[in-house]
Amino acid sequence: MQKKITLHLVSEATGQTLDSVARACIAQFPNTEVHLRHWNLIRTQLQLRRVLRHIALDRGPVMSSLTDPTLQADMEAGCASLQVRLLDVLDNALHFLTEETGEEATLHPGGQYIMDENYYQRIEAMHYVLAHDDGQETKGLNEADVILVGVSRVSKTPTCFYLANRGLKAANVPLVMGIEPPQDLFTTDKPVIGLTIDPERLIEIRRNRLSQMVPSKAKIDPVADYAYIDLEKVQEELHWARRLCRRHNWPVIDVTRRSIEETSAAILDLISAG
C-alpha cells in the first residue's frame, strides 16, 4: 500500500524556490504519495501561528525557507511542540556561502525577486522570444544569444521561453522539408542548435496536436495531415533536418527523453563550451 504524507512548505516570499526543491526531492520517492500544502508570504507571527494551527490539524513534515531569525525560531518551537519534523532548506546553504565569502547573509525575504539588472534582462529576453518565435523577424537573429532549429513539434518554443526566463534571447526557426530556411540563419555568427526527437514520439505529439484543433477553425488538408503523422515521411523529415544541421556544423540535441529543463541545461552547456 502506498504511503501518504502531507508536506508543508512555509515561505516568506512566493514559495517558488521551496516548491522546486520539494518537487525535485519528491520525484525520488515514487512509492510515497506526497500532498503539498503551500504557506507563502508568511512574514508575521500572527500569520505563522495560523500556519501552525493548520499543521496541527493536518500533521506532516515541514520544509521552511524563512529567513527572519525570530520567525524561524518560532517555527522551530511550534514544530517541536507539535512533534513534527522541520527542515530549514536555506540554513546549510547560507552557512556554507557565509564561510566561503566572509560576508553575512542579508536575510532579505524573496531576495532573488529584486527588480535589478537581471530582472530587466529576463523581461527583455521574453519580449525577444515573442517577436522571434517560429521564424518571425529573422532579420533580428544576430541579436539572439542562441537560435534553435528543428522540425515542427520538437519543443522549440517552450525551450525558448524557458531560456528567456534565464535571461537569454532565444530565437527559433522551423525547418520545413522542401522550403529553404531564411538566409539569415546561414550568415549569423550566433550559436545555432538543432533539436531532434524519436520519430514515433514525434508522431504521438503531432497526433495529439491534431486532435486538439477545432475542426471549424482548422485548415483541413488530408495530404498534408497524412505526411505530418506518417512514420516514413516523419523519418525522412527528421533525417533531412539532421543532414542540414550536420552540413552547417550545428550541434544537435535529442529531446526524446529530456524535459524542457534538461534540454535547456544541455543548450547552456553548449553555449558555455563555445
Sequence and secondary structure as in RCSB ss.txt:
>XXXX:A:sequence
MQKKITLHLVSEATGQTLDSVARACIAQFPNTEVHLRHWNLIRTQLQLRRVLRHIALDRGPVMSSLTDPTLQADM
EAGCASLQVRLLDVLDNALHFLTEETGEEATLHPGGQYIMDENYYQRIEAMHYVLAHDDGQETKGLNEADVILVG
VSRVSKTPTCFYLANRGLKAANVPLVMGIEPPQDLFTTDKPVIGLTIDPERLIEIRRNRLSQMVPSKAKIDPVAD
YAYIDLEKVQEELHWARRLCRRHNWPVIDVTRRSIEETSAAILDLISAG
>XXXX:A:secstr
  EEEEEEEE SS  HHHHHHHHHHHTT TTEEEEEEEE S  SHHHHHHHHHHHHHS   EEE    HHHHHHH
HHHHHHHT  EEETTHHHHHHHHHHH       TTGGG  SHHHHHHHHHHHHHHHTGGG  GGGGGG SEEEEE
STTSSHHHHHHHHHHTT  EEEEE  TTS   THHHH  S EEEEE  HHHHHHHHHHHHHHS TTTS   HHHH
HHHH HHHHHHHHHHHHHHHHHTT  EEE TT  HHHHHHHHHHHHHH 
